[in-house]
Amino acid sequence: PEPAEGEVLIHMSHISLDPSMRGQMENRADYVAPLHIGDVMRAGGVG
């Protein structure tokens, strides 16, 4: 894809998938809001 005016396209080479994400997906984590189908999963990455 081509970035629009004022945007930047970044190719991600690494992404962090943490065990705590599973608790979010299964609504078991009491320290973060639960995720639902279609929600955005936040993760760290390098690009």
Biopython code that builds the backbone (N, CA, C, O; Angstrom):
import numpy as np
from Bio.PDB.StructureBuilder import StructureBuilder

atoms = [
    (1, "PRO", "N", (0.829, -1.211, 0.000)),
    (1, "PRO", "CA", (0.000, 0.000, 0.000)),
    (1, "PRO", "C", (0.863, 1.261, 0.000)),
    (1, "PRO", "O", (1.988, 1.267, 0.501)),
    (2, "GLU", "N", (0.326, 2.290, -0.555)),
    (2, "GLU", "CA", (1.005, 3.583, -0.584)),
    (2, "GLU", "C", (0.460, 4.463, 0.538)),
    (2, "GLU", "O", (-0.755, 4.609, 0.675)),
    (3, "PRO", "N", (1.353, 5.051, 1.346)),
    (3, "PRO", "CA", (0.875, 5.948, 2.404)),
    (3, "PRO", "C", (0.315, 7.241, 1.806)),
    (3, "PRO", "O", (0.789, 7.723, 0.777)),
    (4, "ALA", "N", (-0.677, 7.777, 2.456)),
    (4, "ALA", "CA", (-1.272, 9.038, 2.026)),
    (4, "ALA", "C", (-0.383, 10.201, 2.473)),
    (4, "ALA", "O", (0.591, 9.999, 3.198)),
    (5, "GLU", "N", (-0.716, 11.390, 2.049)),
    (5, "GLU", "CA", (0.016, 12.593, 2.436)),
    (5, "GLU", "C", (0.096, 12.701, 3.960)),
    (5, "GLU", "O", (-0.927, 12.658, 4.643)),
    (6, "GLY", "N", (1.307, 12.841, 4.485)),
    (6, "GLY", "CA", (1.501, 12.979, 5.930)),
    (6, "GLY", "C", (1.559, 11.657, 6.678)),
    (6, "GLY", "O", (1.702, 11.659, 7.901)),
    (7, "GLU", "N", (1.452, 10.520, 5.982)),
    (7, "GLU", "CA", (1.517, 9.196, 6.607)),
    (7, "GLU", "C", (2.849, 8.527, 6.294)),
    (7, "GLU", "O", (3.559, 8.930, 5.373)),
    (8, "VAL", "N", (3.180, 7.498, 7.073)),
    (8, "VAL", "CA", (4.406, 6.734, 6.883)),
    (8, "VAL", "C", (4.049, 5.258, 6.889)),
    (8, "VAL", "O", (3.255, 4.820, 7.722)),
    (9, "LEU", "N", (4.622, 4.481, 5.974)),
    (9, "LEU", "CA", (4.418, 3.039, 5.922)),
    (9, "LEU", "C", (5.620, 2.363, 6.569)),
    (9, "LEU", "O", (6.757, 2.611, 6.167)),
    (10, "ILE", "N", (5.386, 1.514, 7.561)),
    (10, "ILE", "CA", (6.456, 0.826, 8.280)),
    (10, "ILE", "C", (6.289, -0.674, 8.104)),
    (10, "ILE", "O", (5.206, -1.211, 8.338)),
    (11, "HIS", "N", (7.359, -1.357, 7.692)),
    (11, "HIS", "CA", (7.367, -2.819, 7.591)),
    (11, "HIS", "C", (7.789, -3.375, 8.948)),
    (11, "HIS", "O", (8.900, -3.108, 9.407)),
    (12, "MET", "N", (6.918, -4.139, 9.587)),
    (12, "MET", "CA", (7.225, -4.716, 10.899)),
    (12, "MET", "C", (8.095, -5.952, 10.727)),
    (12, "MET", "O", (7.758, -6.849, 9.954)),
    (13, "SER", "N", (9.218, -6.002, 11.447)),
    (13, "SER", "CA", (10.095, -7.170, 11.385)),
    (13, "SER", "C", (9.940, -8.061, 12.610)),
    (13, "SER", "O", (10.200, -9.263, 12.539)),
    (14, "HIS", "N", (9.519, -7.484, 13.736)),
    (14, "HIS", "CA", (9.324, -8.253, 14.971)),
    (14, "HIS", "C", (8.101, -7.717, 15.709)),
    (14, "HIS", "O", (7.821, -6.518, 15.679)),
    (15, "ILE", "N", (7.382, -8.611, 16.368)),
    (15, "ILE", "CA", (6.242, -8.211, 17.195)),
    (15, "ILE", "C", (6.271, -9.037, 18.476)),
    (15, "ILE", "O", (6.617, -10.218, 18.458)),
    (16, "SER", "N", (5.908, -8.411, 19.568)),
    (16, "SER", "CA", (5.919, -9.081, 20.863)),
    (16, "SER", "C", (4.544, -9.691, 21.147)),
    (16, "SER", "O", (3.545, -8.975, 21.213)),
    (17, "LEU", "N", (4.500, -10.999, 21.312)),
    (17, "LEU", "CA", (3.275, -11.698, 21.701)),
    (17, "LEU", "C", (3.495, -12.223, 23.113)),
    (17, "LEU", "O", (4.283, -13.144, 23.326)),
    (18, "ASP", "N", (2.802, -11.638, 24.064)),
    (18, "ASP", "CA", (3.015, -11.949, 25.468)),
    (18, "ASP", "C", (1.966, -12.922, 25.996)),
    (18, "ASP", "O", (0.825, -12.910, 25.533)),
    (19, "PRO", "N", (2.339, -13.771, 26.968)),
    (19, "PRO", "CA", (1.376, -14.701, 27.566)),
    (19, "PRO", "C", (0.150, -13.999, 28.147)),
    (19, "PRO", "O", (-0.936, -14.577, 28.188)),
    (20, "SER", "N", (0.320, -12.756, 28.595)),
    (20, "SER", "CA", (-0.819, -12.034, 29.185)),
    (20, "SER", "C", (-1.931, -11.780, 28.170)),
    (20, "SER", "O", (-3.077, -11.551, 28.558)),
    (21, "MET", "N", (-1.613, -11.817, 26.882)),
    (21, "MET", "CA", (-2.630, -11.590, 25.850)),
    (21, "MET", "C", (-3.706, -12.666, 25.888)),
    (21, "MET", "O", (-4.867, -12.397, 25.580)),
    (22, "ARG", "N", (-3.330, -13.865, 26.258)),
    (22, "ARG", "CA", (-4.318, -14.949, 26.320)),
    (22, "ARG", "C", (-5.378, -14.651, 27.385)),
    (22, "ARG", "O", (-6.561, -14.912, 27.169)),
    (23, "GLY", "N", (-4.961, -14.111, 28.523)),
    (23, "GLY", "CA", (-5.916, -13.728, 29.557)),
    (23, "GLY", "C", (-6.897, -12.688, 29.063)),
    (23, "GLY", "O", (-8.073, -12.717, 29.428)),
    (24, "GLN", "N", (-6.424, -11.765, 28.231)),
    (24, "GLN", "CA", (-7.308, -10.760, 27.646)),
    (24, "GLN", "C", (-8.325, -11.408, 26.720)),
    (24, "GLN", "O", (-9.504, -11.054, 26.748)),
    (25, "MET", "N", (-7.879, -12.353, 25.899)),
    (25, "MET", "CA", (-8.772, -12.989, 24.929)),
    (25, "MET", "C", (-9.802, -13.883, 25.606)),
    (25, "MET", "O", (-10.914, -14.039, 25.102)),
    (26, "GLU", "N", (-9.440, -14.470, 26.743)),
    (26, "GLU", "CA", (-10.355, -15.369, 27.449)),
    (26, "GLU", "C", (-11.078, -14.677, 28.598)),
    (26, "GLU", "O", (-11.784, -15.324, 29.370)),
    (27, "ASN", "N", (-10.902, -13.351, 28.712)),
    (27, "ASN", "CA", (-11.551, -12.553, 29.759)),
    (27, "ASN", "C", (-11.190, -13.068, 31.153)),
    (27, "ASN", "O", (-12.043, -13.114, 32.038)),
    (28, "ARG", "N", (-9.922, -13.454, 31.349)),
    (28, "ARG", "CA", (-9.452, -13.909, 32.656)),
    (28, "ARG", "C", (-8.557, -12.875, 33.338)),
    (28, "ARG", "O", (-8.314, -12.964, 34.542)),
    (29, "ALA", "N", (-8.068, -11.900, 32.581)),
    (29, "ALA", "CA", (-7.148, -10.909, 33.137)),
    (29, "ALA", "C", (-7.947, -9.807, 33.822)),
    (29, "ALA", "O", (-8.775, -9.148, 33.193)),
    (30, "ASP", "N", (-7.695, -9.613, 35.106)),
    (30, "ASP", "CA", (-8.440, -8.586, 35.837)),
    (30, "ASP", "C", (-7.716, -7.243, 35.848)),
    (30, "ASP", "O", (-8.209, -6.286, 36.445)),
    (31, "TYR", "N", (-6.557, -7.154, 35.201)),
    (31, "TYR", "CA", (-5.785, -5.912, 35.194)),
    (31, "TYR", "C", (-5.862, -5.176, 33.853)),
    (31, "TYR", "O", (-5.308, -4.085, 33.719)),
    (32, "VAL", "N", (-6.535, -5.753, 32.871)),
    (32, "VAL", "CA", (-6.752, -5.107, 31.572)),
    (32, "VAL", "C", (-8.169, -5.408, 31.097)),
    (32, "VAL", "O", (-8.788, -6.381, 31.526)),
    (33, "ALA", "N", (-8.669, -4.562, 30.210)),
    (33, "ALA", "CA", (-10.016, -4.775, 29.672)),
    (33, "ALA", "C", (-10.024, -6.007, 28.765)),
    (33, "ALA", "O", (-9.058, -6.240, 28.038)),
    (34, "PRO", "N", (-11.101, -6.798, 28.798)),
    (34, "PRO", "CA", (-11.176, -7.985, 27.941)),
    (34, "PRO", "C", (-11.274, -7.598, 26.467)),
    (34, "PRO", "O", (-11.741, -6.511, 26.125)),
    (35, "LEU", "N", (-10.830, -8.498, 25.609)),
    (35, "LEU", "CA", (-10.926, -8.292, 24.165)),
    (35, "LEU", "C", (-12.107, -9.063, 23.610)),
    (35, "LEU", "O", (-12.482, -10.116, 24.125)),
    (36, "HIS", "N", (-12.683, -8.524, 22.556)),
    (36, "HIS", "CA", (-13.775, -9.185, 21.857)),
    (36, "HIS", "C", (-13.371, -9.361, 20.401)),
    (36, "HIS", "O", (-12.456, -8.683, 19.934)),
    (37, "ILE", "N", (-14.028, -10.247, 19.679)),
    (37, "ILE", "CA", (-13.727, -10.468, 18.268)),
    (37, "ILE", "C", (-13.830, -9.142, 17.521)),
    (37, "ILE", "O", (-14.825, -8.425, 17.628)),
    (38, "GLY", "N", (-12.791, -8.837, 16.770)),
    (38, "GLY", "CA", (-12.743, -7.592, 16.006)),
    (38, "GLY", "C", (-12.019, -6.461, 16.709)),
    (38, "GLY", "O", (-11.729, -5.439, 16.087)),
    (39, "ASP", "N", (-11.713, -6.622, 18.014)),
    (39, "ASP", "CA", (-10.974, -5.597, 18.750)),
    (39, "ASP", "C", (-9.516, -5.568, 18.303)),
    (39, "ASP", "O", (-9.010, -6.544, 17.749)),
    (40, "VAL", "N", (-8.857, -4.461, 18.542)),
    (40, "VAL", "CA", (-7.435, -4.311, 18.244)),
    (40, "VAL", "C", (-6.625, -4.849, 19.409)),
    (40, "VAL", "O", (-6.874, -4.492, 20.561)),
    (41, "MET", "N", (-5.644, -5.717, 19.111)),
    (41, "MET", "CA", (-4.712, -6.202, 20.138)),
    (41, "MET", "C", (-3.486, -5.314, 20.102)),
    (41, "MET", "O", (-2.861, -5.156, 19.053)),
    (42, "ARG", "N", (-3.139, -4.737, 21.228)),
    (42, "ARG", "CA", (-1.954, -3.885, 21.301)),
    (42, "ARG", "C", (-0.733, -4.745, 21.577)),
    (42, "ARG", "O", (-0.785, -5.671, 22.386)),
    (43, "ALA", "N", (0.370, -4.434, 20.900)),
    (43, "ALA", "CA", (1.619, -5.176, 21.081)),
    (43, "ALA", "C", (2.785, -4.274, 20.710)),
    (43, "ALA", "O", (2.649, -3.351, 19.906)),
    (44, "GLY", "N", (3.930, -4.558, 21.311)),
    (44, "GLY", "CA", (5.142, -3.850, 20.943)),
    (44, "GLY", "C", (5.717, -4.443, 19.670)),
    (44, "GLY", "O", (5.480, -5.611, 19.359)),
    (45, "GLY", "N", (6.463, -3.649, 18.941)),
    (45, "GLY", "CA", (7.047, -4.159, 17.711)),
    (45, "GLY", "C", (8.262, -3.363, 17.283)),
    (45, "GLY", "O", (8.531, -2.282, 17.807)),
    (46, "VAL", "N", (8.994, -3.911, 16.325)),
    (46, "VAL", "CA", (10.160, -3.258, 15.746)),
    (46, "VAL", "C", (9.948, -3.195, 14.241)),
    (46, "VAL", "O", (9.618, -4.195, 13.603)),
    (47, "GLY", "N", (10.141, -2.026, 13.694)),
    (47, "GLY", "CA", (9.959, -1.878, 12.258)),
    (47, "GLY", "C", (10.876, -0.829, 11.693)),
    (47, "GLY", "O", (10.855, -0.575, 10.489)),
]
sb = StructureBuilder()
sb.init_structure("model")
sb.init_model(0)
sb.init_chain("A")
sb.init_seg("    ")
for serial, (resi, resn, name, xyz) in enumerate(atoms, 1):
    if name == "N":
        sb.init_residue(resn, " ", resi, " ")
    sb.init_atom(name, np.array(xyz, "f"), 0.0, 1.0, " ", f" {name:<3s}", serial, name[0])
structure = sb.get_structure()
